[in-house]
Amino acid sequence: MLENKKVSEIIKLIQTKQISVKEVVEFYLARIEKYNPKLNAIVLLKDTEKILEEAKKKDNQQNKNKSLFGLPLAIKDLSDVVGIQTTYGFKGYKDHFPKKNSFFVDKLIENGAIIIGKTNTAELGIGGHTINRLFGPTSNVYDLSKSSGGSSGGASSAVAAQLIPFADGTDQMGSCRNPAAYSNIYGFRPTPGVIASARSDNQKNIPILTTPGFLSRTPDDMTIILDSVTGKHSLDPYSLELKSNFQNFEIKDSEIKNIKIGWLSDVNSNYKFENEILEICEKKLSELNKQNIKIDFLKSDINTDELWDSWLILRSKSIFMDIGSMSIKDINEMTFQAIWEYNRGKDIEDNDIDIALEKRKKSINDINQIFKDYDFLALPSAQVFPFKKELNYPEKINDFSLDTYHRWIEVFILSSLLELPTITVPVGFNKNKLPMGMQIIGKKNNDLKVLAFARKYEQMFNYSKIKPEI
């Protein structure tokens, strides 16, 4: 009934009373019952009767014009919802009930959404693969034996399988962008501050590395939920107002020919990629070129070593402080990845941070110079295709051994470190029918234009028409 409807169409059906909220919720709950046992995408699902009772209450309300009215959503299990545990996929937090909602969750509820549960995440949110010892791994919708990416892999599989209309994620090192690529959907990391978030006082000397983001089957869907959660917040001094809203901002057909994209490829041979990834992306760029979009194969001055060095210091210190605030009694109960970051972070001193910030500043200057000639930059949205879901992380790319647990997601730090709004767009499948995506990277605070381009991209290629056979 609703499987082929756009989210905007479902919202209109509810608002015009052509369909009840209860019917919409029952549609999604039926899909969860059918497909979630195979995917393990949604965890901590509320009692069905309680969900349906909330849907009935919505149907009895007169004002149905709120932007998300009656839509059932599940929140990534790193963000807080009153009445549902926030476990971080960590056994030590399996009974942790937060006392207040995350900022964006409040906005979702204010705009009429029904929160039905949580989506699965990497343990403690660390690592680019959704696996934890509390709930287990989330499966890829195109191959149930493979990873869904991470750490928002529960969200990506849930959206791709239409268990929910769209989903939130958090993105530090590609955690919205990588899972989107692995699910043939769209994943957006905004400029920090576009979506308000609680900030820790003890991290004031560290740039914002993590921001809430969203995943959706189409960019049009994405604009609906973004417009519901963006804007200034009194408790987030970094939050900001955009000049327009996402649904109304567009790139006109006449403006397409003026767009220039710089293709960074493997960034002067410094990033490793599995076979076929660059070829698939370049084929799609060639198709964009046929749509009168200017594509340059860019040999840039980006120093990937300085990006990596700066990132290692700032990320480890940030994670160390986050873990410290969680009052975990025995750090040896954490994953290898978390222990690795914690031990590095505790030895990082103020002088190390100053050096990292100086390298970051230089990289920002370099990227701003590049953006004088381009509207967007492009990079692949993963360095490997979906891998066996039982693995904690890939140890090799082709025959090249990796030196850390997260070198296989190094391709994401350009946007994350330099605060650049970035969306993953689907680009196709490899010979094994596994999906891949490409990052479209905009200038800082140019979020509206990034989404507007993605909307044009979907109109050109219609990737949302491709659906997994689960």
N, C-alpha and C positions, 0 to 999 in steps of 0.2 A: 504493500500500500504506500508506504513512505520511502521505500528503499531508493527510488530514483528521484526523490524530491530534493531541491536545494534547501538549505537551512532557512533561507529567507522565505521560501514558499511554505515551509512548515509553520513558521512564525505567523505568516499572514493567515493561514488556515485557522490557527488558534484564535487570532485576534478577531477574525470575522465569524467565529463560532461555527465554522464548517467542520471542525473536528475538535474533540475535547482534549484537554490536557491529559486526562486519564488514558485516552486512546494512544496518544503520542508516547507517554511513559510506558505503556504496555508493549508498544512496538519495540522500543529499545530494550526493555527487560526480557522480552522473548529472544532477542538476538544475543543478549548476554547469557541467557540460559543455554542457548544452543552452541555458541562459539567460545565463550570464555573458558570452559574447561579445557579446551585445546590450546588456548592462547595464554592463560594466566595473566591477562592484562589488567583486569580490575580485581583488587583485593579489598577486604574490609567492606564489602557491600552491605548496605543497610537492610534491615528486614523488609521483605517485599510489601507486606501489609502496611508498614509505616510509610513507605514510599508512595503507595497508591492512595493512602489517606491524605498525604500532602497534595497529591495531584487533584483529588476530589475537592479539597479546600480551594485550590486555585480555580477550579471550574465554577465555584460558587462566588468568586470575586467578580465585581462589576468592571473594574479597570483592568483590561488585558493588554494595554498598550506598552507595557514595559518591554525593553529591547530583547530580553531573554525569557520572556514570560512562559513558564511551563516546560522549559527545556531541561532534561535531566543531565547533570554533569557529574563527573568524578574528578577529584582533585589529586594531583601527584602527591605521593606519600612522603614528601618533604615539607609540604605546606600545611597550615593548621586549619582545621574545621572543628568547631565546638560540637561535641557529641560523638566524634569519631577519633580513634587513635591516630596519632602521628608517630609512626614507628621508625621511619628512615630505613626500613628493611632490616633493622638491627634488633636482635633478640632482647637486648637489654632495655629496649624501649617499647616492647610489645604491649605494655599496659599503660602507655603514656597518653593521657587525655589533656589536650591544651585547654587553657581557660579563655582564649579569645581567638578569633579568626585571623588569618593573614589578611593584609589590607585588601588585596584584589578579591579574596573570597567574599568579604563584606560587600564589595561592589557587585559581584555576581548575584548574590542573594538579593540585594537592593533592586537589581534589575530583573528579578523574577525567576531566576534559575532555581532548580531543585537539586540540591547536592545529594547524591545517592551512594557515594562511597569514595574509595581511593584507587588511584592507578599505581601499578608497581614501579619500583625504582631500583637503581643500583644501591647496594648497601652503603648507608651513610652518604649516598649521592656521589660517591667517589669512583671514577672509572667510567668508561664509555660504553658499558654493557650492562643491561638490566638483569642482574642476578643477585640474589641475596640468600642468606641462610634462614630467613624467616618464612619467605613465601616461595623461594625458588626462582628460576629464570622465566622471563616472558618470551614466547615464541614469535618468530617472524611470520607475518601473515602470508608470505609467498613461499615459505618453506618452514614447516613447523620444527624442523631439526636445527634451525639456524637462529642466531641472535637477532633481536629487534633493535639493537643499538641501545644507546643510553646517554644520560641516565633516565631520560623520559621515555623509555621503551614501552612501558605499560600504556602511556598516553598515545603513542604512535600506533600501536597495534589496535587499541580500542577505537581510535578514529578511523583507521583504514578498514576495519571490519564493521564499521557503523554500529558499534556498541553504544556510542555517544556521539552527539553532533560535532563537537570539537573539544579540544582539551588544553589545559594549561601544562606548562613545563617550567623548569628552571634551567637556565643555560649559563654555565661557566666555561666549559671546554667543549662546546658543541652539543650540549645535552638536549636541545630542541632540534638542531640542524642535522645531526647524525641519525637519530631515529627516524626523522622524516625521510631522509634519503633511503633508508632501509625499508620504508613502507610505501614508497611511491606517492607521498603526500607533501604538503608544504609545512615548513617549520621556521618560525620567526624568532630571532633574538633582537629585541629593540635596543636603541640607545638607552643606557642606564638612566633611570629617572622618568622615562616615558610611562612606565608602570611603577607606581609607588611601591616601596618595600621598606620594612623595618630595617634600620641600620644599627649596627653594634658600635657603641662608643669607643671600644678598644681597637677598632680598625680604621680610625680616622686618618691615619697616615698612609693607608693603603688604598689605591683606586678601587672603584666598584668593579669586581670581577664577575659577579653573578647577578643576573636579572631574571625576573619572571618573563616567560615568553609563551607562545601558543602554537598549537599544531592543528591543521585543518585539511580537509580534502580539497578545498579550493581557496584561493585568496579572497574571493567574495565572502565566503564564510568567515575567514579570518578577520575581515574588516568589522563584521558585526560584533564579535566578542571583544576586539580591541577597543572599539568605541565605547564599550560598556565599562571598561576598567582603567582607561588612561586618564591622565590629568593630575593636577596638583593635589597633594595631601598634606595636611597640617603637621603630621608627625614625620614626614620625610622631607628634609631640607633640600634634597637633590631632585625631588619630583618637579615636573615641568608641564606646561601646557603647550600643545602643538598649535600651529596656525590655522589648521582646519581639522575636520574629522576624516577618518580613513575611508568611509563610505562615499563621501562627496568629492574627494580628491582624485583626479584622474589625469592620465596622459592621453591627450587627444591623438587620433589617427594621424593627423597632420604633423604631430610632434615626433613621431616614431623615427623619422629619417634623421633627426638631429641627435639621436642618442648614440653615445660612444661607450663601448665596453672594453676595458683592458683585461685580456686573458692572461692570468699569471702562471697558468700551467703548473709546472713543478718548481716554480720560483727559482729559476736559474740552476736547475738540477739539484736543489737542496732538499726537496721533499720526495720521499719514496712513495710509489703507488703500485698497487697490484695491476697486473696486465688487464687491459681493456678500459680502465677507468678514464684515463686521459683521452683515449680514442672516442669513447661514448660522449664525453663532454664536448670534444671538438667537433664531432658530427652535429651536435645540437647547436653549437655556436655558428657553424656553417649554415644551418637552416635559419637561424636568426639573421644572419647576414643577407640571406635571400629576401628577408622581410624589410630590407633597407636599413637595418641596424648596423652601425659601423663596429667591426670587431678588429682589435689590434692584438697580435701576439706580442706580449709586453716583456721586454728585458728590463727589469726594474732595478732600483738601487736598494730594495728592501734587504736588510741584513737579518737573515733568519737566525743566525747565531745569537745576535743581541736580543732578538725577540724571545728566543728560548731561554736565554740566561735570565732575563728580566722576569719572565713568566714563572720559571722554577722558584725563584725567591719569593715573589709576591703570592703565588698560589700556596706554597707550602706554609708560609707564615699565616696566611688567612685561614687555612684549614686547621693549623695548630691552634689558633685562637678559637675557632668554632668548636673544635673538640673540647678544648678547655672549658668552654661555657656549658657543655653538656653534662659535666660531672660524671663522666664514665670512670668507674672505679678501677678497672684494669684495662689499660690500652691494649694488652695482648689478646683481649677478646675481640678486637677489631680485625678487619681484613688486612692482608698484607699491604694493599694499596694505602689504606688509612694510616697504618703504622709507619710506612715509608714516609708519607707526608708529615706526620706528627714529629717523627724523629729529626727530619730535616728542619722543620719549622722552629723547633725549640732552640736550635743553635744559631738561628738567623738574628743578627743584631741590627741596630739602627743604621750603622754604616753600610751594611749589606743592602738594606732597603733603599738608602740614598743612591747607591750605585745602580740598583735596578730601576729606580725612577728616572735617573739620568739617561739610561739606555732607552727607556720607554719614551722619554721626551724627544730624543733624537729620532726614534721611529715614527712618532707622530708628525714631526716636521717633514720627514721623508714621504710619508703617505699623503700629507696635505699638498706637497709638490706634485705628486702623481695625479691627484684629484683635480688639479687645475686643467688637465687635458681630458678627463673622463667623467662620465656620469656615474658609472659603476665599475667595479672590478669583479672578476670572476675567478673562483677556485673550485675544485671538486669538493663535495660534501662528505667525503670519506676517503681514506687511503687504502682501505681493504673492503671487499664485499662482505656481506653477512657471513659469519663464521659459526662453527659449532657452538650451540648455546651453553653447553656444559663448561666451556673454557672460561676462565676469569678474564683473559685478555689475549690478543694475538702476540706472539713472541717474535714473529718474523713477518716481513713483507717480501713476497717472493722468496729468494734465498738470503735476504739481508736480515741479520739478527738485530733486534731492537735493544737499546741500552736501558730503557726504562719501561714501566708498565703502561705509559701513556704516550709514547712516541707515535703510535699509530693514529692518534688524534691531534697531532701537532698542527695540522692544517687549519684548525679552528682558532688558534691563538691570535692571529692577526686581528680579527674582529674583536675578540674578547679583551685583549690587552689595550687596544686603541679606541675602544668604545664606539665601534662602527655598526650601525644597524644592518642586519644581514638576514636574508631569507634563503632557505633551501628550496629549489625548484626541481621537480623530477626531470630526468633526462633520458630514461630508458632502462633497458635490461641487458645483462651480459648473456653469453652463450648458454649459461646454466639457468637462465630465467630469473636471476636475482637483480633487484632494483638498485639504482644509483641516482644520486642527486648532484646538484651544482649550487654553490653559494653565489648569490648575487649580493655584493657588498656595496653599501652606499656611504656617503659622507656622514659624519656625525650629525645627528639631529635631522637627517634627511629621510626619516622613517616613512613619511607619507609617500615620497617618490618611490622608495623601494617597493612598497605594497602596490602602488599603482602600476609599476612595471610588471610585477608578478601577475596582476590581474590581466594585463595584456598578453602575457606569456601563456596563461591558461586558455585564453580565448584562441590563441594561435594553435596550441597543441592538444588541448582537451585531455590532459592526463587523468583527470578525475573520472573519465569514462572507463578507464582500465581498472578492473576490480579483481581482488584476489579470490581464488577458489580455495576456500579453507576446508 
